[in-house]
Amino acid sequence: MWLQLSVAHAQEAAARVDTYADGWIVVVSPAANVSVPLTKTWRVGGAWTADIVSGATPLLRADVVSSATHFEDTRHGVDLSATAAPTGGWKLTGALSASVEPDHTAGTAGVLVDTEAFGRMVTLSAGWHSTASRAGRADDAAYASHASDHALDLRWTQILDRATVATARLSAEASVCGTDLGCQANPYRLVAVDDLVLSERHPDRRGRLAGSLRVSRACGPSTALHGGIRAYTDTWRVTGGGADLSAARSFLGERVVVGATGRLGLQGAASFWRGSYGGTPAWRTADPELAGFTLAAAGGRAEWAAFGVGPSSRLALSVRVERQWYRYPDDIAVPRRAAWVIGGGLDVDY
């Protein structure tokens, strides 16, 4: 479930709370942000986020000691940004962010450039960010594993006609990690190897590449369709793809909006993922997200808006519901998982 509240002025501010629960884990994620124009061409912004996680692991290879291990964790993150939009259709944004939790810290710096071309029919975007992180253990003050990530994001947004917009995106990421743990491994997760219990260990290099195409089309004055496809591959031989389609329709002069969404996804397992391990594997994992899986999701949303209510120019109440189904055909311990995502929100513009 999630609740959202946002208020927009010449300055813009927003606050929200998101909650996710799947029967094993509960995550409560409050967030707030503000954006303030300094001049006609300069704007600065700041944001705070947190993830409050609690739950218990199911009976997996990750938990060979007991049937379930309870855990709690809290992460805090801070983001700062500055945007310059001089004349000529150019926009430059620089951003810094940091996140801290008891056993993990990370810092990120990035830059994004946008420009318009071909008579403003095309918007080109290029972004780069680098992250340095340190993973530790709450029960071992001396333990530390360092990692760095570098990512490039390219986008081409094209106005095809008065009613249709398409966006093509290409993203590439390279990760370099400590050899003791490897990339994206969990320092607490254990893997059963024959009669032994060993720590999880991933390769210390990972390259990722993803491409997507999205199209949005207005079908008359009150109906819109949105659809997209995505493909992914990496150096761990994880491959995947997905597609989504959504529709929205407004009524009563855009005072009421209803919509529906469907998504499908498919992923193959990492080259070193096994249902059970034997011998002395150099790399081993108990992460179900590195196994092969399929995803199906369907949901709907509704929004009611009022204009000119008190000091606000627009006030809108919204609700959304989504059902998600995951299947892990190669994971005997947990072959399937399902979750509800239910939320409501309030938006106010002044």
Helices and strands as residue ranges (DSSP letters): E 2-8, E 12-21, E 25-37, E 42-56, E 70-84, E 90-101, E 104-117, E 122-137, E 140-161, E 164-177, E 190-193, E 196-199, E 205-218, E 223-234, E 239-251, E 256-267, G 288-290, E 293-307, E 314-327, E 336-349
